[in-house]
Amino acid sequence: MRPLRRFAVAAAFAAAAVAQDRITLNNGDVLTGTVKSLADGKLVIASPALGDVTVPFANVSNIATAGPVELVTVQGEHLKRRIAGIDGTALKLEGEGPPVGALELANLAQINPPEAPRAKWTGSLTLGASVVTGNTERRSIAGSFDASRRTEDDRMTVDAVWNYAEDKRRDDPATPADEFGWTLSDRRAGAGLKYDHFIDKEWYWLVSSRVLGDTLADIELRFTAGAGLGYQVIETDTESLLFEGGLSYFSENYRSNTPTLDYLAARLAYKYSRDLSKTLKLVHGVEAYPSLERASDVYFAMVTKLQAKVTETMIAQLSWEWNYDNTPAPGHDRSDNRVILSVGWTF
């Protein structure tokens, strides 16, 4: 019985060895273990003796896996197959599923790619307020919100602003200070929503809409909605740059009896953000709506923000908002500028 027992143990060890993945390097060395991943030209294999070993895939002359692994092609196609070896310039694949024959090495992007992180919303909420008393009586409040949710295939962006201010004025200097009332000097609220669907890593199509009401500019509702194409020039953890173009419906409904203005416009936009340091970030964006029906009708909006991180989630923000309407309501200025200092929180 003792020889039989020894044979069973030896057979078990042999089966375990056979069941391991096998990597052969160009110099003839052989690594056995479990293929963990392949990404960016680096192959990682978990060796029982050596732990995780990383080798350039260009140094691999042959590879065979004991079981199926997940393969991702350059085009993004996913396959679940066992690798039976390398034949010339292609992987030999085996396993259940539609026949695929061989997979060219040049068309292999990843093996066992990491699970994509769950998409989450990121953004900021800021609030600013001021109170002035004495010879000047003024109170104001301002708020802004922006958030985005990015996945591998799409991106959702939403933003909102709100500004309110009022002053106390005395028409007659002899009027006692307690006998004058508040006069509205700013009331403005707006929001935007945009959805991007990526065609590849850089190009995406988009749909967007924006609303704005501005009492002092005689705007009951400014509304835009359109679609277009975008190009993501840069997208890293510290810097982003994109350009967008398309068509948009543009409408302005006034608080006064001024007739509603609406037209088909082009929409041209860009947005740039960059971490200037570990605690300082610059955000700059522009949207322009030149009319395709009347050359004189042009609307332009620019937002520039400088955000300073105070704590891990708290920020101080200095923002400059510039709105330009070449054909404003009668008796109103073309240009509006707002510089706001506020504090807020990121998420």
C-alpha positions as a printed NumPy array, in Angstrom:
array([[  0.   ,   0.   ,   0.   ],
       [  2.936,   2.341,   0.736],
       [  4.175,   2.433,  -2.918],
       [  0.63 ,   3.085,  -4.102],
       [  0.302,   5.975,  -1.677],
       [  3.598,   7.464,  -2.875],
       [  2.433,   7.145,  -6.46 ],
       [ -0.837,   8.976,  -5.692],
       [  1.033,  11.839,  -4.023],
       [  3.458,  12.125,  -6.94 ],
       [  0.563,  12.092,  -9.395],
       [ -1.175,  14.876,  -7.48 ],
       [  1.951,  17.055,  -7.559],
       [  2.374,  16.35 , -11.261],
       [ -1.229,  17.29 , -11.968],
       [ -0.788,  20.519, -10.016],
       [  2.293,  21.344, -12.052],
       [  0.558,  20.569, -15.32 ],
       [ -2.414,  22.721, -14.271],
       [ -0.234,  25.81 , -13.942],
       [  0.127,  28.455, -16.639],
       [  3.456,  28.323, -18.437],
       [  5.488,  31.258, -19.81 ],
       [  8.598,  30.703, -21.94 ],
       [ 10.968,  33.634, -22.358],
       [ 13.157,  34.405, -25.346],
       [ 16.258,  33.278, -23.423],
       [ 14.706,  29.864, -22.717],
       [ 13.724,  30.473, -19.086],
       [ 10.335,  29.07 , -18.083],
       [  7.978,  30.599, -15.515],
       [  5.03 ,  28.656, -14.112],
       [  2.161,  29.907, -12.022],
       [ -0.977,  31.882, -12.84 ],
       [ -1.189,  34.601, -15.465],
       [ -2.687,  37.583, -13.643],
       [ -2.781,  40.28 , -16.3  ],
       [ -1.353,  41.849, -19.427],
       [ -1.578,  45.606, -19.911],
       [  0.623,  48.245, -21.508],
       [  2.983,  45.55 , -22.768],
       [  3.674,  44.16 , -19.269],
       [  2.768,  40.559, -18.394],
       [  2.276,  39.689, -14.718],
       [  2.421,  36.056, -13.57 ],
       [  1.937,  34.872,  -9.973],
       [  4.662,  32.329,  -9.292],
       [  4.326,  30.013,  -6.245],
       [  8.068,  30.36 ,  -5.641],
       [  8.788,  33.955,  -6.673],
       [  5.515,  35.802,  -6.084],
       [  4.303,  38.25 ,  -8.726],
       [  6.753,  38.464, -11.616],
       [  6.444,  41.184, -14.289],
       [  8.071,  40.687, -17.679],
       [  7.822,  42.649, -20.936],
       [  5.494,  40.756, -23.261],
       [  8.003,  41.347, -26.061],
       [ 10.356,  38.984, -24.187],
       [  7.822,  36.121, -24.225],
       [  8.318,  33.457, -26.893],
       [  5.468,  31.194, -25.802],
       [  2.516,  31.216, -23.399],
       [ -0.004,  28.557, -22.418],
       [ -2.708,  28.77 , -19.761],
       [ -4.293,  25.909, -17.857],
       [ -7.753,  27.439, -18.087],
       [ -9.615,  30.194, -19.895],
       [ -8.536,  33.815, -19.477],
       [-10.237,  37.03 , -20.555],
       [ -8.731,  38.536, -23.699],
       [ -9.385,  42.075, -24.912],
       [ -8.579,  43.056, -28.485],
       [ -7.402,  46.454, -29.671],
       [-10.93 ,  47.056, -31.002],
       [-12.387,  46.401, -27.523],
       [-13.783,  42.902, -28.223],
       [-13.792,  40.529, -25.213],
       [-13.041,  36.8  , -25.496],
       [-12.932,  34.044, -22.878],
       [-10.531,  31.325, -24.105],
       [ -7.631,  29.153, -23.048],
       [ -4.309,  30.128, -24.603],
       [ -2.737,  27.033, -26.138],
       [  0.495,  28.704, -27.223],
       [  1.993,  31.124, -29.724],
       [  2.104,  30.091, -33.367],
       [  4.233,  32.519, -35.311],
       [  2.646,  35.934, -34.725],
       [ -0.657,  34.743, -33.261],
       [ -2.096,  33.184, -30.119],
       [ -3.641,  29.719, -30.475],
       [ -6.959,  29.739, -28.635],
       [ -9.11 ,  26.874, -27.356],
       [-12.369,  26.641, -25.432],
       [-16.1  ,  27.028, -25.722],
       [-17.677,  29.743, -27.795],
       [-17.767,  30.817, -31.427],
       [-14.625,  29.686, -33.255],
       [-12.049,  32.462, -33.515],
       [ -9.044,  30.5  , -34.756],
       [ -5.975,  32.488, -33.786],
       [ -5.601,  35.977, -32.361],
       [ -2.815,  38.088, -33.816],
       [ -0.436,  39.354, -31.149],
       [ -0.63 ,  42.835, -32.646],
       [ -4.39 ,  42.76 , -32.01 ],
       [ -4.075,  41.748, -28.338],
       [ -4.578,  44.669, -25.932],
       [ -5.057,  43.038, -22.521],
       [ -5.326,  39.756, -20.634],
       [ -7.557,  39.652, -17.549],
       [ -8.169,  43.426, -17.547],
       [ -8.941,  44.985, -14.152],
       [-12.576,  45.545, -13.366],
       [-13.596,  49.036, -14.371],
       [-14.109,  51.251, -11.321],
       [-17.707,  52.077, -10.539],
       [-18.648,  55.412, -12.037],
       [-19.291,  58.145,  -9.481],
       [-20.222,  61.791,  -9.475],
       [-17.488,  64.343,  -8.768],
       [-17.811,  68.107,  -8.493],
       [-18.145,  71.049,  -6.134],
       [-20.681,  73.238,  -4.338],
       [-19.724,  76.812,  -3.407],
       [-21.438,  79.629,  -1.523],
       [-20.501,  83.284,  -1.195],
       [-22.188,  86.094,   0.745],
       [-21.542,  89.662,   1.822],
       [-23.172,  92.209,   4.122],
       [-22.239,  95.912,   4.07 ],
       [-23.616,  98.419,   6.613],
       [-23.071, 102.096,   7.32 ],
       [-23.02 , 104.682,   4.558],
       [-23.612, 101.804,   2.133],
       [-26.263,  99.193,   2.858],
       [-25.931,  96.04 ,   0.783],
       [-26.462,  92.31 ,   1.129],
       [-25.749,  89.618,  -1.425],
       [-25.464,  85.864,  -1.806],
       [-24.16 ,  83.67 ,  -4.599],
       [-24.038,  79.925,  -5.131],
       [-22.683,  77.574,  -7.775],
       [-22.771,  73.838,  -8.356],
       [-21.078,  71.615, -10.883],
       [-20.831,  67.842, -11.178],
       [-19.819,  65.231, -13.742],
       [-20.019,  61.465, -14.032],
       [-17.527,  59.746, -16.364],
       [-17.597,  56.15 , -17.541],
       [-15.557,  54.457, -20.24 ],
       [-18.298,  55.155, -22.803],
       [-19.998,  58.387, -21.765],
       [-19.989,  61.479, -19.562],
       [-22.79 ,  63.448, -17.903],
       [-22.216,  67.062, -16.833],
       [-24.546,  69.345, -14.867],
       [-24.025,  72.845, -13.464],
       [-26.069,  75.612, -11.832],
       [-25.609,  79.201, -10.6  ],
       [-27.641,  81.567,  -8.448],
       [-26.948,  85.224,  -7.63 ],
       [-29.03 ,  87.583,  -5.512],
       [-28.274,  91.078,  -4.185],
       [-30.13 ,  94.136,  -2.948],
       [-29.143,  97.637,  -1.836],
       [-30.649, 100.34 ,   0.343],
       [-30.707, 103.817,  -1.195],
       [-31.959, 107.171,   0.07 ],
       [-33.284, 109.553,  -2.555],
       [-33.229, 112.379,  -0.006],
       [-30.087, 112.614,   2.157],
       [-32.238, 114.058,   4.938],
       [-34.359, 110.893,   5.112],
       [-33.697, 109.015,   8.365],
       [-31.718, 105.819,   7.92 ],
       [-34.547, 103.673,   9.215],
       [-37.046, 104.915,   6.625],
       [-35.595, 103.572,   3.392],
       [-36.236, 100.174,   1.821],
       [-34.344,  97.541,  -0.121],
       [-33.882,  97.768,  -3.895],
       [-33.157,  94.668,  -5.975],
       [-29.74 ,  94.946,  -7.663],
       [-29.123,  91.389,  -8.88 ],
       [-31.26 ,  88.296,  -9.374],
       [-29.994,  85.63 , -11.707],
       [-30.351,  81.835, -11.861],
       [-29.397,  79.266, -14.46 ],
       [-28.47 ,  75.652, -15.09 ],
       [-26.951,  73.468, -17.793],
       [-27.038,  69.785, -18.689],
       [-24.806,  67.968, -21.203],
       [-24.418,  64.336, -22.227],
       [-21.368,  63.041, -24.132],
       [-21.142,  59.598, -25.739],
       [-17.627,  58.598, -26.792],
       [-17.11 ,  57.147, -30.266],
       [-13.458,  56.411, -29.446],
       [-10.959,  57.728, -26.9  ],
       [-11.013,  61.272, -28.316],
       [-14.197,  61.848, -30.352],
       [-17.698,  61.981, -28.904],
       [-21.152,  63.17 , -29.91 ],
       [-23.116,  65.329, -27.492],
       [-26.476,  66.829, -26.644],
       [-26.731,  69.883, -24.406],
       [-29.255,  72.316, -22.983],
       [-29.019,  75.46 , -20.866],
       [-31.523,  77.817, -19.184],
       [-30.994,  81.232, -17.584],
       [-33.154,  83.918, -16.038],
       [-31.764,  87.398, -15.281],
       [-34.154,  90.002, -13.852],
       [-31.863,  93.029, -14.222],
       [-31.058,  92.094, -17.852],
       [-34.824,  91.773, -18.593],
       [-34.388,  88.049, -19.371],
       [-37.353,  85.96 , -18.292],
       [-35.839,  82.854, -19.847],
       [-32.874,  82.268, -22.128],
       [-33.043,  78.702, -23.472],
       [-30.657,  76.738, -25.674],
       [-30.756,  73.104, -26.808],
       [-28.645,  71.379, -29.422],
       [-26.31 ,  68.599, -30.502],
       [-22.834,  68.336, -31.935],
       [-19.412,  66.722, -31.859],
       [-16.585,  67.044, -29.348],
       [-12.89 ,  66.222, -29.322],
       [-11.077,  65.395, -26.069],
       [ -7.528,  66.624, -26.638],
       [ -6.26 ,  65.911, -23.104],
       [ -7.828,  63.845, -20.322],
       [ -5.636,  62.977, -17.345],
       [ -6.022,  63.137, -13.58 ],
       [ -4.433,  66.609, -13.54 ],
       [ -5.332,  68.205, -16.896],
       [ -8.228,  68.257, -19.361],
       [ -8.845,  70.069, -22.646],
       [-11.804,  69.652, -25.017],
       [-13.335,  71.42 , -28.005],
       [-16.97 ,  71.186, -29.157],
       [-19.003,  72.343, -32.123],
       [-22.558,  71.847, -33.314],
       [-25.991,  73.38 , -33.861],
       [-28.323,  74.802, -31.225],
       [-31.761,  76.357, -30.93 ],
       [-31.457,  79.719, -29.162],
       [-34.396,  81.583, -27.592],
       [-34.721,  84.687, -25.397],
       [-38.025,  85.506, -23.708],
       [-38.075,  88.951, -22.052],
       [-39.809,  90.183, -18.893],
       [-40.908,  93.342, -20.699],
       [-43.05 ,  93.569, -23.837],
       [-39.998,  93.119, -26.062],
       [-40.783,  90.409, -28.669],
       [-39.238,  86.994, -28.076],
       [-36.029,  86.408, -29.998],
       [-35.23 ,  82.936, -31.326],
       [-32.976,  81.566, -34.042],
       [-30.801,  78.658, -35.139],
       [-27.241,  79.139, -33.929],
       [-23.927,  77.415, -34.098],
       [-22.55 ,  76.315, -30.744],
       [-18.784,  76.602, -30.283],
       [-17.19 ,  75.732, -26.954],
       [-13.998,  74.731, -25.233],
       [-13.085,  73.876, -21.642],
       [ -9.688,  73.632, -20.014],
       [ -8.772,  72.599, -16.485],
       [ -5.401,  72.022, -14.877],
       [ -3.994,  71.375, -11.447],
       [ -1.452,  74.175, -11.006],
       [ -0.202,  72.532,  -7.804],
       [ -1.402,  70.031,  -5.235],
       [ -3.695,  72.675,  -3.74 ],
       [ -4.485,  75.025,  -6.661],
       [ -6.655,  74.327,  -9.736],
       [ -7.603,  76.449, -12.766],
       [-10.881,  75.905, -14.664],
       [-11.691,  77.939, -17.779],
       [-14.573,  77.472, -20.214],
       [-16.271,  79.34 , -23.057],
       [-19.569,  78.861, -24.938],
       [-20.481,  80.984, -27.979],
       [-23.765,  81.017, -29.913],
       [-23.437,  82.963, -33.18 ],
       [-26.731,  83.099, -35.082],
       [-26.914,  81.363, -38.457],
       [-29.813,  83.632, -39.468],
       [-28.689,  87.14 , -38.414],
       [-25.034,  88.06 , -38.124],
       [-25.754,  90.628, -35.388],
       [-27.174,  88.028, -32.968],
       [-24.293,  86.631, -30.94 ],
       [-24.285,  85.394, -27.357],
       [-21.096,  84.538, -25.477],
       [-20.483,  83.168, -21.97 ],
       [-17.164,  82.645, -20.213],
       [-16.403,  81.22 , -16.762],
       [-12.941,  81.199, -15.172],
       [-12.377,  79.688, -11.731],
       [ -9.366,  79.485,  -9.463],
       [ -9.903,  76.87 ,  -6.759],
       [ -7.651,  76.546,  -3.704],
       [ -7.904,  73.426,  -1.551],
       [ -8.251,  74.368,   2.125],
       [ -8.794,  70.847,   3.471],
       [ -9.328,  67.475,   1.824],
       [-12.899,  68.462,   0.843],
       [-13.127,  72.217,   1.471],
       [-12.117,  74.798,  -1.148],
       [-11.907,  78.571,  -1.549],
       [-12.875,  79.779,  -5.025],
       [-12.412,  82.995,  -6.988],
       [-14.566,  83.057, -10.124],
       [-15.048,  85.483, -12.997],
       [-18.22 ,  85.171, -15.09 ],
       [-18.581,  87.193, -18.271],
       [-21.768,  87.211, -20.358],
       [-21.988,  89.147, -23.631],
       [-25.211,  89.588, -25.645],
       [-24.718,  91.634, -28.821],
       [-28.481,  92.323, -29.068],
       [-29.684,  92.821, -25.458],
       [-33.142,  93.945, -24.431],
       [-33.697,  97.636, -25.231],
       [-32.039,  99.947, -22.716],
       [-29.73 ,  97.252, -21.303],
       [-25.967,  96.702, -21.553],
       [-24.4  ,  94.092, -23.796],
       [-21.875,  92.914, -21.228],
       [-22.231,  91.596, -17.661],
       [-19.249,  90.777, -15.422],
       [-19.312,  89.08 , -12.036],
       [-16.308,  88.408,  -9.798],
       [-17.223,  86.223,  -6.819],
       [-15.159,  84.985,  -3.891],
       [-16.701,  81.968,  -2.207],
       [-16.008,  78.856,  -0.178],
       [-17.323,  75.39 ,  -0.824],
       [-16.904,  71.659,  -0.799],
       [-15.822,  69.058,  -3.313],
       [-17.085,  65.504,  -3.649]])
